[in-house]
């Protein structure tokens, strides 16, 4: 069976993985595969994780020790290549997709775009919509006219796999998503589109360690970006 969508989830001792997996099962109407890579969880959480392996389109892989989210996202891309989906979407293990993800897939099909951007909603934030995360802090119309991506956040976006499969995440422990999206935004051949519907529930919870594992180390981000020509300086303040 051809896989339309691969959902890529890094996880570490996640308390919300059941809800994450269930949201995909309940809401995705296309053939999909949910690929999870465990970033060195403790034995109890790892045992719970493997209960889902092979059930409801879930595929579980495990790393022996914690490496950080950039490394894990690259591992997810490797496993996605084995499935060869038409699209991928990143879903952190303490978050959930809504049924509007199907509208995003239809929009990507209709427009033949490389990246389709949806909206994020914070279930625990008093602000509700997350302007810093869903890209409303940018000039939306200008960004669309210039064929640029709506924000430097990878969440809430649908990626055409063949368009991005050769790009990897930097192996750093903070701001790896910003560096990745900045690199993508420099590729003028990639086309993007936008859907004004919430497809992603983001849980900002104090006890969540769902995506990165160990506490983030303070990386010399400016030095990294300068040495690797990885990020426009105007995004550094956003990424910290």
Residue pairs with C-beta under 8 A, 6 or more apart in sequence:
1 31
2 31
2 86
3 31
3 32
3 33
3 83
3 84
3 85
3 86
4 30
4 31
4 32
4 85
4 86
4 87
4 105
5 28
5 30
5 31
5 32
5 33
5 85
5 86
5 87
5 88
5 89
5 105
5 158
6 32
6 33
6 34
6 35
6 80
6 83
6 85
6 87
6 88
6 89
6 161
7 24
7 28
7 32
7 33
7 34
7 35
7 88
7 89
7 91
7 97
8 35
8 73
8 76
8 77
8 80
8 88
8 89
8 90
8 91
9 20
9 34
9 35
9 36
9 37
9 76
9 90
9 91
9 92
9 93
10 36
10 37
10 39
10 69
10 72
10 73
10 76
10 92
10 93
10 210
10 211
10 212
11 17
11 36
11 37
11 38
11 39
11 41
11 49
11 93
11 210
11 211
12 38
12 39
12 40
12 41
12 45
12 66
12 93
12 209
12 210
12 211
12 212
12 213
13 41
13 42
13 45
13 209
13 210
13 213
14 20
14 41
14 45
14 93
14 94
14 208
14 209
14 210
15 94
15 207
15 208
15 210
16 93
16 94
16 95
16 203
16 208
16 210
17 36
17 48
17 49
17 52
17 93
17 94
17 210
19 96
20 91
20 92
20 93
20 94
20 95
20 96
20 210
21 34
21 52
21 56
21 58
23 96
23 97
23 98
23 201
24 32
24 34
24 56
24 57
24 91
24 97
25 56
25 57
26 99
27 97
27 98
27 99
27 101
27 102
28 97
28 101
28 102
29 99
29 102
30 102
30 105
32 57
32 85
33 57
33 59
33 83
33 85
34 56
34 57
34 58
34 59
35 59
35 61
35 76
35 79
35 80
35 83
36 49
36 52
36 58
36 59
36 60
36 61
36 93
37 61
37 62
37 63
37 72
37 75
37 76
37 79
38 45
38 46
38 49
38 60
38 61
38 62
38 63
39 63
39 66
39 67
39 68
39 69
39 71
39 72
39 212
39 213
40 63
40 64
40 65
40 66
40 67
40 213
41 49
41 62
41 213
46 62
49 60
49 62
50 60
50 62
52 58
52 60
53 59
53 60
59 79
61 75
61 79
63 72
63 75
66 213
66 214
67 171
67 213
68 171
68 172
68 173
68 176
68 212
68 213
68 214
69 169
69 173
69 176
69 177
69 211
69 212
69 213
70 169
70 170
70 171
70 172
70 173
70 176
71 169
71 171
73 90
73 169
73 176
73 180
74 168
74 169
74 171
76 90
77 88
77 165
77 168
80 88
80 161
80 165
81 165
84 161
85 161
86 160
86 161
87 105
87 108
87 158
87 159
87 160
87 161
88 158
88 159
88 161
88 164
89 97
89 101
89 157
89 158
89 159
90 154
90 155
90 157
91 97
91 155
91 200
92 155
92 202
92 210
92 211
93 210
93 211
94 203
94 205
94 208
94 210
94 211
95 155
95 200
95 201
95 202
95 203
95 210
96 200
96 201
96 203
97 199
97 200
97 201
98 198
98 199
98 200
98 201
100 118
100 195
100 197
100 198
100 199
101 118
101 158
101 199
103 195
103 197
103 199
104 116
104 118
104 158
104 195
104 197
104 199
105 116
105 158
107 113
107 116
107 193
107 195
108 116
108 158
108 160
108 193
111 191
111 193
112 191
113 160
113 191
113 192
113 193
114 159
114 160
114 163
114 164
114 190
114 191
114 192
115 149
115 157
115 158
115 159
115 160
115 163
115 184
115 190
115 191
115 192
115 193
116 157
116 158
116 192
116 193
116 194
116 195
117 135
117 149
117 150
117 151
117 156
117 157
117 158
117 192
117 193
117 194
117 195
118 134
118 156
118 157
118 158
118 195
118 197
118 198
118 199
118 200
119 129
119 134
119 156
119 195
119 196
119 197
119 198
119 199
119 200
120 129
120 130
120 133
120 134
120 153
120 155
120 156
120 198
120 200
120 201
120 202
121 128
121 129
121 130
121 198
121 200
121 201
121 202
122 128
122 129
122 130
122 133
122 201
122 202
122 203
122 204
123 201
123 202
123 203
124 203
124 204
124 205
125 204
129 136
129 198
130 202
131 137
132 238
133 151
133 153
133 155
133 156
133 202
134 150
134 151
134 153
134 156
135 143
135 149
135 150
135 151
135 153
137 151
138 150
138 151
140 150
140 194
143 149
143 150
144 150
144 192
144 193
144 194
147 188
147 190
147 191
147 192
148 185
148 192
149 157
149 181
149 184
149 185
149 192
150 192
150 194
151 181
152 177
152 178
152 181
152 182
152 185
152 235
152 238
152 239
153 177
153 178
153 181
154 177
154 180
154 181
155 177
155 200
155 202
156 199
156 200
163 190
164 184
164 190
167 180
167 183
167 184
169 176
169 177
169 179
169 180
170 176
170 179
170 180
170 224
170 228
170 230
172 179
172 219
172 221
172 224
173 212
173 214
173 216
173 217
173 219
174 216
174 217
174 218
174 219
174 221
174 239
175 219
175 221
175 239
175 240
178 231
178 235
178 238
178 239
179 224
179 225
179 230
179 231
179 239
182 230
182 231
182 232
182 235
183 230
183 231
184 190
221 231
221 236
221 239
221 240
222 236
224 230
225 231
225 233
225 236
231 239
